[in-house]
């Protein structure tokens, strides 16, 4: 290990990252530290770059003291500098103009070239310019799917094919799909990328049959270099479309071409689908998107606010993040609603205004989700007494549910570690911190994850 550190061009940055991994929660590390890049590690200077102004401001306000403490532990005098990476995007009104021109460019180019299916296969896909890897906020709930999507663009031969991204409405499936296309277009502009929804795929097949042009449809799909199909679950019950997808899949798979599909359910949960098609989904990697954690939801809101030029205080962001837990699209929609009301009425966007505007949207159950509610849900799930969870008993039958309760309190209420310790019988804040980190690290264990998800379903449904 020592040898690899010495050979690194940024040895102090490597040490700092390792220290932060041990000190911060997995959630905070995944959300913020993974966005950082070392710009300079020489002499008495350590320059750290962040991808946008929001991330820079957030890290400066919330984590700079942590970084400085860890750097000071090196022993040598080191000046820590936080700054934007070269070429980092700046938010402003120009972004909307760029978005419109980029969104219409592929269609305009397609019309100018002519409308044959073979030309369409070679033309650039219509991607949403806002859906990039840089604008996707990464947290423990989506880190695997994000990393798998990145692997599609980082390797010419697919590491995982197919890549099946599974998640509910508004959790980022389409965002990652467009991010793959966006990045591939930038890195390898000569690639033939076919980005389609399953509805478009079904329409192509139906029209191909009706107009006797199935050869052109097959060419468009099977001659591409990358196939990206969104919401594949909609081919359920459509035998002819499944047949075409099956043969298209085989042709691309044999040619080692990347295949990425998204679905709102796991392959075995899709009804009325041929078993041979279902089996193809299991050949690669199934990466799921879960409901984002509190800190990730707040980061998503702050990122959108920065992009749209909205002044959003941390307390308002936290209120929105605590109130809307199941759907990122709904979360962003609430921000737009509150900002619109603030602008139209010329009132400052404050916490009281947000509560007023969203009083009919934010459910009473959502506002009532407190540490006590979570402790009772954990008690019922594990069939242990609340008094036992709050007691000093340390047997595994009590300690494990207690750790789950502390983890869920931190994840869903935004309560501080001392407050969580108090809710669990006056435990020390370090006990709550250690419980949160321990359960977060054990989520890869199917048994632990099953307990957490089952309790969350009871709390959030």
LINRA-V119179 format. One line per field, one symbol per residue. burial: b if it has 24 or more other ideal C-beta (glycine too) atoms within 12 Angstrom, else e. A space follows every 10 residues. Layout:
burial = ???
This chain:
burial = eeeeeeeeeb ebbebbbeeb eeebbbbbbb bbbbbbbbbe beeeebbbbb bbbbbbbbbb eebeebbeeb beebeeebeb bbbbbeeebe beeeeeeeee ebeeebeeee eeeeeebeeb bbbbbbbbbb bbbbbbbbbb bbbbbbbbbb bbbeeeebeb bbbbbbbbeb bbbbbbbbbb bbbbbeeeee bbbbbbbbeb bbebbeebee eeebebbbbb bbbbbbbbbb bbbbbbebee bbebbbbbbb ebbeeebbbb bbbbbebeeb eebbeebbeb bebbbbbbbb bbbbbbbbbb bbbbbbbbeb ebbeebbbbb bbbbbbbbeb bbebbbbbbe bbeeeeeebe eebbeebbee bbeeebeebb bbbbbbbbbe bbebebebbb eeeeeeebbb bbbbbbbbbb bbbbbebeeb bebbbebeee bbbbbbbbbb eebeeeeeee bbbebbeebb e
